[in-house]
Amino acid sequence: MTVHAGPGDPHRPRAPRWDAPEPSRAGRGARSGPKPGLSVDAIVSAAIAVADAEGMAAFSMRAVGERLGRTAMALYTYVPGKDELLALMHDRALAELPPPAPRSDDWRAAATDWAEQLYACYLRHPWVLRLPPARPALGPAELAALESLLSALAPAALAPARLRGAVAALRQYVRGAAAATADASGDQLDGFAPDFAEHFPLLTALRRDPGGAPGNEDGEAFRAGLAVLLDGIAAS
């Protein structure tokens, strides 16, 4: 399921105000404004908790409101709509990524660290992988993540066109690998068909290998694929 990050035409979503102030209560009576304690920050935190626990299939403004002890309508005073909330959630999740490391001549190690941090972030918040990767306005945390990757790749001295290709390839690889890990598990594959192992012996063998299973804790398969990609960048 793909969730668009803006209302109306999915090709022209509306970006949230990343620095939106809290609603003013000036001039309101004691009973007319939202209850104290509700804020954009609290709503985003509650929304992430709902998405982490229930996934996007169960995500709704009503579910977020219930977690906060409010109605869905109460949230709209702070967030224009579900799509804007999803964009804020996405950027909050990426804000967990560490700041750029000091510049190093070992661009492969720096790029590997960047990729592993993003991969781990996606697995902590797999609902992010249900959002479209391209949006008309990137949030500050996503821009910071891109800046970190560019900083990591700078010592490779790639030509601009090669650099753009490397950035795109790394982002797409990490996202795709994380999606495969989040979606695939032994139980899911075994439940696909009662005689799965008989019909798909090579896939079964790969899944059972501790270094090749898509969801293994050490991420051996992820790092192996990443190394191949970095080999290609080095050769360019």
CORDAQUI-V697982 format. One record per pair of residues at least 24 apart in sequence whose ideal C-beta (glycine too) atoms are under 10 Angstrom apart, sorted by the first residue. I is the first residue (numbers start at 1). J is the second residue. Records with the same first field share a line. If there is no record, write none. Layout:
# CORDAQUI-V697982
I=J / J
This chain:
# CORDAQUI-V697982
1=55 / 56 / 57 / 59 / 127 / 130
2=56 / 129 / 130 / 131 / 132 / 133
3=56 / 59 / 82 / 83 / 86 / 90 / 127 / 130 / 131 / 132
4=82 / 83 / 86 / 131 / 132 / 135
5=82 / 83 / 84 / 85 / 86 / 87 / 88 / 89 / 90 / 131 / 132 / 134 / 135 / 136 / 137
6=81 / 83 / 84 / 86 / 87 / 132 / 135 / 136 / 137
7=80 / 81 / 82 / 83 / 84
8=83
10=83 / 132
11=136
12=136
13=83 / 84 / 86 / 87 / 132 / 135 / 136 / 137
14=80 / 81 / 83 / 84 / 87 / 136 / 137
15=83 / 84 / 87 / 135 / 136 / 137 / 138 / 139
16=40 / 79 / 80 / 81 / 83 / 84 / 85 / 86 / 87 / 88 / 91 / 137 / 139
17=80 / 84 / 88 / 137
18=87 / 88 / 91 / 137 / 138 / 139 / 140 / 141 / 143
19=140
20=78 / 79 / 80 / 84 / 88
22=77 / 78
23=77 / 78
33=77
34=70 / 74 / 75 / 77 / 78
35=68 / 69 / 70 / 74
37=68 / 69 / 70
38=65 / 68 / 69 / 70 / 74 / 75 / 77 / 78
39=78
40=75 / 77 / 78 / 79 / 85 / 88
41=78 / 88 / 92
42=67 / 68 / 70 / 75 / 78
43=67 / 68 / 70 / 74 / 75 / 77 / 78 / 79 / 85 / 88 / 89
44=78 / 79 / 85 / 86 / 88 / 89 / 90 / 91 / 92 / 93
45=89 / 92
46=70 / 75 / 89
47=75 / 79 / 82 / 85 / 86 / 88 / 89 / 92 / 127
48=85 / 88 / 89 / 90 / 92 / 93 / 124 / 125 / 127 / 128
50=89 / 127
51=86 / 89 / 90 / 93 / 125 / 126 / 127 / 128 / 130
52=89 / 93 / 124 / 125 / 126 / 127
53=127
54=127
55=126 / 127 / 130 / 182
56=86 / 126 / 127 / 128 / 129 / 130 / 131
57=127 / 130
59=85 / 86 / 89 / 127 / 130
61=85
64=89
83=131 / 135
86=127 / 128 / 130 / 131 / 132 / 135
87=131 / 135 / 137 / 138 / 139 / 142
88=139
89=125 / 127 / 128 / 131 / 139
90=125 / 127 / 128 / 131 / 132 / 135 / 138 / 139 / 141 / 142
91=138 / 139 / 140 / 141 / 142 / 143 / 144 / 145
92=125 / 139 / 141
93=121 / 122 / 124 / 125 / 127 / 128 / 131 / 141 / 142
94=118 / 121 / 122 / 125 / 128 / 138 / 139 / 140 / 141 / 142 / 143 / 144 / 145
95=121 / 139 / 140 / 141 / 142 / 144 / 145
96=120 / 121 / 124 / 125 / 141
97=121 / 141 / 142 / 144 / 145 / 148
98=148
99=144 / 147 / 148
100=144 / 145 / 147 / 148 / 149 / 150 / 151 / 152
101=148 / 151 / 152
102=151
103=151 / 152 / 154 / 155
104=151 / 152 / 154 / 155
105=154 / 155 / 156
106=152 / 155
107=151 / 152 / 153 / 154 / 155 / 156 / 157 / 158 / 230 / 233 / 234
108=152 / 153 / 155 / 156 / 226 / 227 / 230 / 231 / 233 / 234
109=152 / 230
110=148 / 149 / 151 / 152 / 153 / 154 / 155 / 156
111=148 / 149 / 151 / 152 / 153 / 155 / 156 / 166 / 167 / 170 / 226 / 229 / 230 / 233
112=152 / 170 / 223 / 226 / 227 / 230
113=148 / 152
114=145 / 148 / 149 / 150 / 151 / 152 / 153 / 170 / 174
115=149 / 152 / 170 / 171 / 173 / 174 / 177 / 222 / 223 / 225 / 226 / 229 / 230
116=174 / 219 / 222 / 223 / 226
117=145 / 148 / 174
118=145 / 148 / 149 / 170 / 171 / 174 / 175 / 178
119=173 / 174 / 175 / 177 / 178 / 181 / 219 / 222 / 223 / 226
120=174 / 178 / 219 / 222
121=145 / 174 / 178
122=174 / 175 / 177 / 178 / 179 / 181 / 182
123=177 / 178 / 179 / 181 / 182 / 215 / 219 / 222
124=178
125=178 / 182
126=178 / 179 / 181 / 182 / 183
127=182
128=175 / 178 / 179 / 182
129=175 / 176 / 178 / 179 / 180 / 181 / 182 / 183
130=179 / 182
133=171 / 172 / 175 / 176
145=171
146=171
149=174
153=230 / 233
156=230 / 233 / 234 / 236
158=233 / 234 / 236
159=236
161=236
162=233 / 236
163=233 / 236
165=232 / 233 / 236
166=229 / 230 / 232 / 233 / 234 / 236
167=233
169=229 / 230 / 232 / 233
170=226 / 229 / 230 / 233
172=229
173=222 / 225 / 226 / 228 / 229 / 230
174=222 / 225 / 226 / 229
176=225
177=214 / 219 / 221 / 222 / 223 / 225 / 226
178=222
179=214
180=214 / 215 / 221 / 222 / 225
181=213 / 214 / 215 / 216 / 219 / 221 / 222
182=214 / 215
183=214 / 215
184=213 / 214 / 215
185=213 / 214 / 215
186=213 / 214 / 215
188=215
189=213 / 214
